Amino acid sequence: MLITDREELQQYNTSQRLWQGIPGIEISDKGRLFAVLYSGGTKE
């Protein structure tokens, strides 16, 4: 979903977030993809 309404986007500003997700992606020698999303919660 793509949100284009600037007023609605305000709720996603950095100052409103309690935590930040940390993405990662890796590819093996045989071409298999691995993806991960880590979050430390409110105490990260």
C-alpha positions in Angstrom: 0.0 0.0 0.0 1.3 3.4 -0.9 0.1 6.3 1.3 0.2 9.7 -0.4 -2.0 11.7 2.0 0.5 14.0 3.8 -1.7 14.2 6.9 -2.0 10.4 7.2 1.7 10.1 6.7 2.3 12.2 9.9 1.6 9.2 12.1 4.7 7.4 10.6 7.2 10.2 11.2 10.4 9.3 13.1 9.2 11.2 16.2 6.1 9.0 16.4 7.9 5.6 16.1 8.6 3.5 19.2 11.1 1.3 17.4 12.8 0.8 14.0 12.9 -2.4 12.0 16.3 -3.5 10.7 16.2 -5.5 7.4 18.8 -7.8 6.0 19.3 -9.9 2.9 21.9 -12.5 2.0 22.5 -14.8 -1.0 24.2 -18.2 -0.6 26.9 -19.5 -3.0 24.2 -21.7 -4.7 21.8 -18.7 -5.2 19.4 -19.2 -2.3 18.1 -15.9 -0.9 17.7 -15.3 2.8 15.8 -12.3 4.2 15.3 -11.2 7.8 13.7 -8.3 9.7 14.8 -7.6 13.3 13.3 -5.3 15.8 14.6 -4.7 19.3 11.3 -3.3 20.7 11.3 -0.2 22.9 14.6 -1.0 24.5 16.8 -1.4 21.5 
